[in-house]
Amino acid sequence: MNTVALAVTDGMLHFELSIAHEVFGSAPDGVTVPWYDLVLCGAEAVRVGRFRVEPDHGLERLARAGTVIVPGWADVDAEPPADLVDAVRAAHEAGARVVSLCTGAFVLAAAGLLDGRRATTHWAHTRALADRYPRVTVDGDVLYVDNGRVLTSAGKAAAMDLCLHLVRLDHGSAVANAVARRLVVPPHRDGGQAQFVTTPVPAPASHPLDALFPWVLQRLDQPLTVEDLARQAGMSSRHLGRHFRAVTGTTPLRWLLTQRIRRAQELLETSDAGVDVIAAATGMGTATTLRRHFNRTVGVPPDTYRRTFSARPTAHP
């Protein structure tokens, strides 16, 4: 089930294809978990932008993969090839986790995998996706949507966010952060939603909260308030809330809670510290408070999360 299969055909976008290859193609230095077996699947040699791609297997191989990724689709006005749609549908029926990057969502929609589900795609094509496939709930305001075995990302750089999210689900935050460091990208852009629906965060130095974020992350063990954050940012609490909503899509307190949970995840994975110690280190105060928020956000108690991930070798510091 560690096999990640990239479905390739004429008309795909090379940017999203290369992102998936970079993330899943090889483990970063220091990571010793069993890595993914990446294969390219297509009916024949294809043109991807200016490049020629030689698949390793035919499209029928998708049905034996643990994860199937459909990169961006260049011409959203054209119907995707029937053999690709059929192969993606068959892979899902066989139990594969199916992922679309950018406009690859049109392929998943054509296969019926998005019917009755929330999904996203590049913001420029959300209206077209919604109009063509009315049974799909299209959300154009998020980076990616995780429906369990069906996941979709927004355009371009959001494909990286979803790929890192998959690594985080499979191997934990420490390994995903190691991949992000190798690729020199943010390890996790999060809007604080428990169902892993995230909203965009601008690049460093492009918003008024640029200096505030690292300041907060260095003080997660402290009982920070909105007033503390506003004072550090040099603005009123009301203005802080507006900037947070514009930058992260959520409130200061929800964003802060998300960062505390992420730090707790890393400590559970990489240390033997007790839950009460981790609660203090993340500013949660008590183990009871940490357990309540962790279970609500991540979906499992801290002890269960630790058993799942701490037994796996992680990246060396």
C-alpha positions in Angstrom: 0.0 0.0 0.0 3.0 2.3 0.0 2.8 2.5 -3.8 2.0 6.0 -5.1 0.9 5.9 -8.7 0.9 9.1 -10.9 -1.7 8.9 -13.7 -0.2 10.6 -16.7 -1.8 11.3 -20.1 -1.5 14.0 -22.8 -2.6 17.4 -21.6 -1.4 17.2 -18.0 0.5 20.0 -16.3 4.1 19.4 -15.6 4.3 21.6 -12.5 1.9 19.5 -10.4 3.4 16.3 -11.8 6.9 17.4 -10.7 5.6 18.4 -7.2 4.3 14.9 -6.6 7.5 13.4 -7.9 9.6 15.5 -5.6 7.6 14.7 -2.5 7.1 11.0 -3.0 10.0 10.0 -5.2 12.6 9.7 -2.5 12.9 10.2 1.3 14.9 13.2 2.6 18.2 12.6 4.3 17.8 11.3 7.9 14.4 9.8 7.3 14.4 6.1 7.7 10.8 5.1 7.5 9.9 2.8 4.5 9.3 5.3 1.7 6.9 5.3 -1.1 7.3 3.3 -4.3 6.5 5.9 -6.9 5.3 4.7 -10.3 4.1 6.5 -13.4 1.1 5.0 -15.1 -0.2 5.8 -18.6 -1.5 4.3 -21.8 1.6 5.3 -23.7 4.4 7.9 -23.8 2.9 11.4 -23.4 3.7 15.0 -23.8 3.5 17.0 -20.5 4.1 20.6 -21.4 7.5 20.7 -23.2 8.5 17.3 -21.8 8.0 13.7 -22.9 7.2 11.3 -20.2 7.6 7.5 -20.4 5.2 5.7 -18.1 6.4 2.7 -16.1 3.1 0.8 -16.4 -0.2 1.0 -18.1 -3.2 2.7 -16.5 -4.5 -0.7 -15.2 -1.7 -0.5 -12.6 -3.6 2.2 -10.8 -5.9 -0.4 -9.3 -3.1 -2.0 -7.4 -1.7 1.3 -5.9 -2.3 2.5 -2.4 -2.5 6.1 -3.5 -3.4 7.4 -7.0 -2.5 11.0 -7.9 -4.0 12.8 -10.9 -2.0 15.9 -11.7 -3.5 19.1 -13.2 -5.4 18.9 -16.4 -4.5 21.7 -18.9 -7.8 21.9 -21.0 -10.7 21.9 -18.5 -13.1 22.5 -21.4 -12.2 19.1 -22.9 -13.5 15.8 -21.6 -10.7 13.8 -20.0 -9.8 10.5 -21.8 -12.3 7.8 -21.0 -9.5 5.2 -20.3 -8.1 7.6 -17.6 -11.5 8.2 -16.0 -12.3 4.5 -16.0 -8.8 3.6 -14.5 -9.2 6.2 -11.8 -12.7 4.9 -10.9 -11.5 1.3 -10.9 -8.6 2.3 -8.5 -11.0 3.9 -6.1 -13.3 0.9 -6.2 -10.3 -1.3 -5.5 -9.6 0.7 -2.3 -7.0 3.2 -3.4 -6.8 6.7 -1.9 -7.4 9.0 -4.9 -5.9 12.5 -5.0 -6.3 15.3 -7.5 -3.9 18.2 -7.8 -5.2 21.5 -9.2 -7.5 20.8 -12.2 -7.1 17.1 -11.9 -10.3 17.4 -9.9 -12.1 17.4 -13.3 -10.9 13.9 -13.9 -12.2 12.8 -10.4 -15.5 14.5 -11.0 -15.9 12.8 -14.4 -15.3 9.5 -12.6 -18.1 10.3 -10.2 -15.7 10.3 -7.2 -16.7 13.8 -6.1 -20.5 13.3 -6.2 -21.9 14.4 -2.9 -18.5 15.5 -1.6 -16.8 18.8 -1.0 -13.9 19.5 -3.4 -11.7 22.2 -4.7 -9.6 23.1 -7.7 -7.7 26.1 -9.1 -9.7 29.2 -8.2 -10.0 30.2 -11.9 -11.9 27.0 -12.6 -14.1 26.5 -9.6 -17.2 27.9 -11.4 -16.6 25.6 -14.4 -16.3 22.6 -12.1 -19.5 23.5 -10.2 -21.4 24.2 -13.4 -20.4 21.0 -15.1 -20.7 18.7 -12.1 -23.6 20.1 -10.0 -23.5 17.1 -7.6 -20.1 18.3 -6.4 -19.9 20.9 -3.6 -17.1 23.1 -4.9 -15.2 25.2 -2.3 -13.0 27.8 -4.0 -11.7 29.3 -0.7 -9.5 26.5 0.5 -6.1 25.0 -0.3 -7.3 21.4 -0.2 -10.1 19.2 1.0 -9.6 15.8 2.6 -12.6 13.5 2.4 -10.7 10.5 3.6 -10.1 8.3 0.5 -10.8 11.2 -1.9 -8.7 14.4 -1.7 -8.5 17.5 -3.9 -6.2 20.5 -3.9 -6.4 24.0 -5.2 -4.1 25.3 -7.9 -0.3 25.3 -8.2 1.5 25.6 -4.9 -1.5 24.2 -3.0 -0.6 20.9 -4.6 2.5 20.9 -2.4 0.4 21.5 0.6 -1.8 18.5 -0.1 1.2 16.3 -0.9 2.8 17.2 2.4 -0.5 16.6 4.1 -0.5 13.0 2.8 3.0 12.5 4.1 1.9 13.9 7.5 -1.1 11.4 7.5 1.1 8.5 6.7 4.3 9.2 8.7 3.6 12.1 11.1 4.5 15.7 11.4 8.3 15.2 11.9 8.7 13.4 8.6 6.5 15.8 6.7 8.5 18.7 8.2 11.7 17.0 7.0 10.3 16.8 3.5 9.3 20.5 3.6 12.8 21.5 4.8 14.4 19.7 1.8 12.0 21.5 -0.6 12.4 24.8 1.2 8.6 25.3 1.7 6.4 25.9 4.7 5.8 22.6 6.5 2.1 23.2 7.1 -0.3 26.0 6.0 -3.3 25.5 8.2 -6.6 27.3 8.7 -7.4 25.5 11.9 -10.1 23.3 10.6 -10.4 19.8 12.2 -11.5 18.3 8.9 -8.2 19.4 7.3 -9.7 22.1 5.1 -7.0 24.8 4.9 -7.0 28.4 3.8 -4.2 30.3 2.1 -1.3 31.9 4.0 0.8 34.5 2.0 4.5 34.1 1.6 6.8 35.5 4.3 7.2 39.3 4.3 4.0 39.9 2.3 1.6 40.6 5.2 1.4 42.6 8.4 1.7 39.5 10.6 4.9 38.3 9.1 7.0 39.1 12.3 4.2 38.0 14.7 4.0 34.4 13.6 7.6 33.3 14.5 7.3 35.4 17.7 4.3 33.3 18.7 5.8 30.0 17.7 8.7 30.6 20.0 6.3 31.2 23.0 3.8 28.4 22.6 4.5 27.4 26.2 3.1 30.7 27.5 -0.6 31.6 28.1 -0.8 34.0 25.2 -4.0 36.1 24.7 -5.3 38.0 21.8 -4.3 41.2 23.6 -0.7 39.9 23.9 -0.6 39.2 20.1 -2.1 42.6 19.3 0.4 44.4 21.5 3.3 42.6 19.9 1.9 43.3 16.4 1.4 47.0 17.3 -2.3 47.1 16.5 -5.6 46.9 18.2 -7.3 43.5 18.9 -10.0 44.4 16.3 -7.4 45.1 13.6 -5.5 42.0 14.6 -8.6 39.9 14.1 -9.2 41.4 10.6 -5.6 40.8 9.6 -5.7 37.2 10.9 -8.9 36.5 9.0 -7.4 37.9 5.8 -4.1 36.1 6.1 -5.1 32.7 7.6 -8.8 32.5 7.1 -9.4 32.1 10.8 -9.3 33.9 14.2 -6.2 34.5 16.3 -7.3 32.1 19.0 -8.1 29.3 16.6 -4.8 29.8 14.8 -3.0 29.8 18.1 -4.7 26.6 19.2 -3.8 24.9 15.9 -0.1 25.8 16.5 -0.2 24.3 20.0 -1.8 21.1 18.7 0.9 20.9 15.9 3.6 21.3 18.5 2.1 18.7 20.7 2.0 16.3 17.7 5.7 16.8 17.1 6.5 16.2 20.8 4.4 13.1 20.9 6.3 11.8 17.9 9.8 12.7 18.8 10.0 12.6 22.6 9.1 10.4 25.6 7.7 13.3 27.5 4.4 12.6 29.4 1.2 14.2 28.3 1.3 16.6 31.3 4.8 17.8 30.3 3.7 18.3 26.7 0.6 20.1 27.9 2.9 22.6 29.8 5.3 22.9 26.8 2.4 23.8 24.5 0.7 26.2 26.7 -2.3 23.9 27.3 -1.9 24.0 31.1 -3.1 20.5 32.0 -3.2 17.1 30.5 -7.0 17.2 30.6 -7.1 20.3 28.5 -4.6 19.0 26.0 -6.5 15.7 25.6 -9.8 17.5 25.0 -8.4 19.9 22.3 -6.2 17.2 20.8 -9.0 14.7 20.4 -11.3 17.3 19.0 -8.8 18.6 16.4 -6.8 15.5 15.4 -9.6 12.9 16.0 -7.7 10.6 18.3 -6.4 11.0 21.9 -2.7 11.9 22.4 -1.8 8.4 23.6 -3.3 6.8 20.5 -1.5 9.3 18.3 1.8 8.5 20.0 1.4 4.8 19.6 0.7 5.3 15.9 3.7 7.5 15.1 6.4 7.3 17.8 7.2 3.7 17.0 8.2 4.7 13.5 11.7 6.1 12.9 11.6 9.8 12.3 14.0 12.4 10.9 17.1 13.0 12.8 17.3 16.6 14.2 
